[in-house]
């Protein structure tokens, strides 16, 4: 029988000390709430209900690709109150109701499935997932008796003895729907916070002589809730370790896994090697047999097979074809497309340009708003002058062109096939195919000037006598 899932995402997260709602903070480059939505997707829920409150519009914008129904908790008065907002939605759905929080991004589908399976088997009114973390501080404690779980006590309401209990509430539950609907109205707010606590449903189930089941999460890290920036950093380390191990098992070499960041949405082919301090962000893809050297950052870019990214490069929203090479110290800005075997070298910046197969700009160049053909050589210090102060203009360089060092191509301009641009030229109009473009001031050599200058200097400086 399919589940209905309620995700609580209304809180601001005051301990984050942020103007951004807690569930919008990112982990592995993805908002916390999306990690939770991705974890529940394999369960195939009948319906997913999001309870939103703070910055609801912003939260909705980051989950618009997911099939969810949104309800609102205008005033945050506890987890029990939050679930009440979903009553009308879940009333018509079949099957049990799973409730979890949007700030638990490390949960895996297998763990959530184990909770659902245990609930199905037990026939309980409510099944709670518990954990045994090294430090239980901050969590509600599980109070057990001979009959099992008796109740859950929030830390603010716990006695000194109860605070010593190591088993904690993860905030993840499976409810028999009929039972949940019957007890939500009976929740009281007689506690230190004056809130309606969902965990109080455990005591109500016991009072009604209904069965309460519990499942211990095998890895307490999975149930970790994000409440502070420190928690976020700890979760980042855990998730990166998890991701990096997965990629190494898939045939990717990480020279120093502890220093490599791989986005949750990235994809990497086998036999690719990532050196220390590499970051693959967003929906970056690397093909097979690529090498990314230390200090490089690749964002939302697609790289083919056998691509080499040398030290300290920044690559953003670009596409790099097979066996192309970038760097060291290169910057590919959004809209860059490199063809097969193209080479972009040190201190070269490329922006919104297409570089054809086998073409190269090996050092100290700027290529912006350009289309460069095959087998083109861009010399050192070459720039495309693409901006006139009002708008951007295109430069077209056809196949086989050789552009000499320190040349300026003033757009809009086209350099024809197999043309030559002499070093130091300023090109302001189109160059025909196979032509030579040369723009230089004639060299004036004046003999003896250096010697006279040296003698004049010696007369003025007594120390040289």
N, C-alpha and C positions, 0 to 999 in steps of 0.2 A: 504494500500500500504506500502511495506517495506521501511525502511530507509537505506540510506548509512551514515555511521558515520565516521567522521574524528577526530582523537585524536592528538592533538598537543603535542609533547613530545621531541622537539629538543633542548630546552634550557639547559644551565648548572645550572642556579640558583645561580647567584653570591652572593645573600644575604644569602645563606646557608653557605657561607664561607667553602666550602668543596671540596675535590678532587673527590668526588662522585657526579655524575649527580643527580639533584634534584629528578627526578622521581624514582630513585633507593633507596632513603631513605625509611625506613620502618615505618609503622603504624600498630599497633596490630600485629607485626611480619611479615607483608607482604608489599612488595614494593608499593609505591603510585600508580604506573601505573596499577598494578593488581587490586587494589580496583576499579579503573575506568572501567577496562575491565569487572570485575564481575558485576558492576552496569548496564552496557549496555546489558549484555548477555540476560536477560529476554525479552528485546525488540525484539530479533530475527532479527538483522539487515541483510540486503541483503549482505552488505560488510562492513568490518571495515578496515580503512586505518590508519596506524600509521605514523606520520611524525617524523622522527628521525634525530638527528644531533650529539650533544655531546655524546660520549661514546656509539655510536649506537650499536656496537657489544655486549656490556654488557647489554644494554637494551633488545636487541633481545633475549639474552640468558634467561632472566627471564620471557619472554612472549611466549616462543616457544610452550607452550601447547595450546595457543589460536589461533583461526583461523583469522589471520590478514594478510593484505598486507602492506608491508613497502615501503615508499618512503623517500627520504633524502633531508634535507635542509642543504646543505653544509655551507652556510653563513646565520647566523640568522639576518634577516632584518625585523622582525615583524610578527605578526599573519597573516596579509593578504598575505605576501610573503610565509609564511609556507603553507597556504591553496593552493596557486598556484601550489605547488609541486605535489599536488594530482589531478590536473586537468585531466590528461590523464587517471587516474584510474576511476574517478567518471563520466567521459563523457559517458561511456557505461552502467551505472547503472540506473535503474528506480527509481522513487520516490524522495522525498525530501532528503536533506543533513543536517544532524545534525553535528555541530562542537562543540567540548568541549576540555578542557585542561586536561592533565594527572596529574596536581597537585591539583585536586579537589576530594579528596578521600572519602568525606563524602556524596557524592551524592547517592540517592537511586533510584532504578528502577521506583518507583511510580512517583517521581518528574520528571524524564526524560520522562516518558510516558505522563504525563500531558502536558509537553511542546509540544510533538509530536501531541497529540490530539488537542491542541489549534491551532496549525499550520494548521492541516488538516481542522478544522472547519472554520478558519478565511479566508482562501484563500489568505493569505498575501504573499508578496514576501519574507519577512523575519520576523521571530518571535524571539524576544530576551527574555531571562529569566533575570529578574531583582531581586534585593533583597533590603531590608531595614535594614542593620546592625546597631548596636549601634554606631559603629565608621566607617564612610565611607572612612576614609583616606586610600589612596593607590589605590582606585578603580576609574574606569572611571565613570563619572556622567551621568545619564539619563536626557536629556533636553527635556521637554515636552511642547507642545503647545495645542491649542484648538483641533487640529486634532490628538492628541496623541503624541507618541514619534517622535521628530524631528531629533535628532542626539545624539551621545554619544561623550562626551569630556573626553579625558584622563586627569588624574590629573595634569600631568606636563604641559599640555596646557590649563588648566582651569583657568578662572578668579577667583578673590576672591569670587564673588557672586556665581559662579557655584560650587565652593568647598563647599558651604553651603548646596547644594542639598543632601538629604539623600538617594535618590534612586540611586542604583549603578548597573553597568553592571557586570554580573557574568561571562561573557566570554562564555556563552552557547547559541547557536543559532540553529534555524531551517530555512533552505533556500529552496525556490523553486530552483531546480537545474538549470533550464535555466537562471533564473535571476542571480544566483551566478556566473555561467560561463561568463555571459555577463559583469559583473561589476569588476571582479577581475583585469582585465587589466587596468581599469580606476582608480585604487587606486593611490593616490599620497603620497609622503613622505615629504610633507612640514609641518613638525612638529618639536618639540623640540628634538626628538630622531632621526629624519631622517629615520623613519621606515614606512612600509606600514601597516596601521592599518585595521584589519578586521571590527571593529566597524564603519569605514567610509562608509561601505555599506549601513548603515541606511540612511545617508544623500543622497546617490546616489539613493536610492529607492524613497525618498521623491522628489528628483529632477525629477525623471522620473514618478512622480505621481502614484507610486505603493504603495500599502497598507503595513504599518508596524504595527505589533501586538506585544504585550508584555504580559508576564506572570510573576507575582510576585511569587518568591519562598516562600512558607509559612514559612519555617524555614531558616533564613539567614545562620545559621551554616552549612547547607548542601552545600551551594555554596562557602564555605570558600576556598580560594586558599592558598596553602602552599608556602610561600616565604622566611621564616626564621626558625631557630631552635625554636624560641618562637612559631611561628605558628604551627610547628609540635607538640610541647608539648600541645598546646591548643586543637588541633585536636585529639591527643591521649586521652585526658581526655573526650572529647565529645564521641569519638567512644567507649571507655571503658564503659562509663556510659550507652550508648545505648546497648552494648553487655550484660552488667551485668543485666540490666532491663529485657532484653529478656530471659536470662537464669533463672532469678527468676520467671518470668511468666511461664516458662516451668517446674517449680517444683524443682529448685535447690536453696539451702539455702546459702546465702552469709552473713556471720556474720558482716563483715565490707566492703561493696561493694567498697568504695573509695580506698581501699588498695589492691584489688584483680585485677590481670591482667589475662585476658582470650584472647588467640589468636583468630583472626578472623576465623581460620581454626580448632579450637578445637571443641569437642563435649562432652556433659555431660549428664548423665542419671538422671532421677528424684530421689528425696530424697538423693541426694549427698549433702554433707555439706563442704563448703570451708571456712576455718578460715582466719583471717587477714594475709596480706602479703604473699599470695599464688600466684604463677605464673604458668599458664598453657600455654606453648609456642608451636609453630609449630602445627603439626597435632595430638596433644595429644587427647586421648579419655579416659573418665572415665565412667564406667558403672553405674548402679543404686546402691544407698545406700552406696556409698563410703564416706570416710571422709579424708580430707586433712588438717592437722593441721598447725599452723602458721609457716611461714618462709620457706616453701618447694617450690622447683622449679622442674617442670616436663616438659621435652622437647621431643617432637616427640615420645611419648610412649603410649602404649595401656594398659589400666587397665580394668580388668573385674568388676564384681559386688561385692559389699561388701568389696572392698579393703580399707585398712587403711594405710595412709601415715602419720607418726608421725612428730613431729617438726623438722624443719631444715634439710630436706633431699634434695639431688640432684639426679634426675633420668633422664637419657638421653638415648634415642633410645632403650628402654627396653620394655618387655612385662611382665605384671603381671596378673596372673590368679585370679579367684574368691577367695575372703576371705583371700588373702595373706596380710601380714603386713610388713611394712618397717619402720625402724627408731626406735627412733629418731637419728639424726646425722648420717645417712647412705648415701652412695654414690653408686648408680647403674650406672655403665658406659655402653657405647654402647655394644649391643649384649647380655645383660643380659635377661634371661628368668626365671621367678619365677612360679612354679607350684601352684596349689590350696593349700590354707592353709599353704604355706611356710612362714617362718618368718626370716626376716633379721633385726637384732637389731642395737643398738647404736655403732657407730664407726666401722661399717663393710663396707668394699669396695668389690664390686663384678664387675668383668669385663669379658665380653664375655664368660659367663658361664650359664649353665642350672642347676637350683636348683629344685629338684623333689618335688612332692606333700608331704606336711607335714614335710619337712626337715627344719632345723633351724640352723642359725648361729647368736646367740643372742648378741654377743659383741666382739669387738676388733679383728676382723679377716679380712684376705685378701683372696679372692677366685678369681683366674684368670685363664682363659683358662681351665675350669674344667667342667666335667659333673657329677652332683651329683644326686644320685637316690632318692627313696622315703624314708621318715622317717629316715633321716640321722641327727645326731647331730654333729655340728661343735663347739668345745669348744672355750673358750676365748683364744685369742692370736695365733690361728692356722693360718698358711699361706701356700698357695700353691706356691712353688718356681718354677715359670713357665718360667723364662728367664735365659739363661745360658751366656748371653752377646752377643750372635749371633742370636739366634732365640727363639721363644716361643714353649713350649711343653705342652702336655695335661696331666691333672690329671683326673682319673676316679675313682669315689667313688660309689660303688654299694649300693643297697638298704640296709637299716637297720644298716649301719656302725655307730660306735661311735668313734669319734676322740677326744681324751682328750686334755685338755688345753695346750697351748704353744708347740704344735707339728708343725713340718715342713714336708711337703710332697714334696719331690724333684722330679719334673717331668722330664721325663715321668714316671708315676707310676700308678698302679691300686690297689685299696683297695677292696678286694672281699666282697661279700654279708655277712652281719652280723658280719664282723670282728671288732675287738677292737684295737684301737691305744692308747697306754698308754700315760698319760700326760707327756710332756717333751720329746717326742720321735722325732728323725730325721729319716724319712722313705725314704730310697734310692732305694728300690726294691719292686716289687709287693708283696702284702700280700694276701695269700689265703683266701677263704671264711671261716668264723667262726674262724679265727686264732686270736691270740693276738700278736701284734707287740709292742715290748718294747725296747727302746734304751736309757739306762741311765748309768751314771757313778755311781758306788757303793757309797752309803752314808757312810762317815767316821765321826763318832762322837767321839770327843776327850774331855773328861771330865776335868773340871777345867781351861781350857784355858781362858775363859772369866774372871774368878776371878783374874788370874795372870795378865792379861792385865789391869784390873782396878787398881791393886796395883802399877803396873809400872807407870801408868799415874799419880797417886797420888804423887809418889816420885819426878816426874819431874815438877809438878805444885805446887808451894808453896802456892797458894791460897786455895788449898784443905786441907791444914794442920790445 
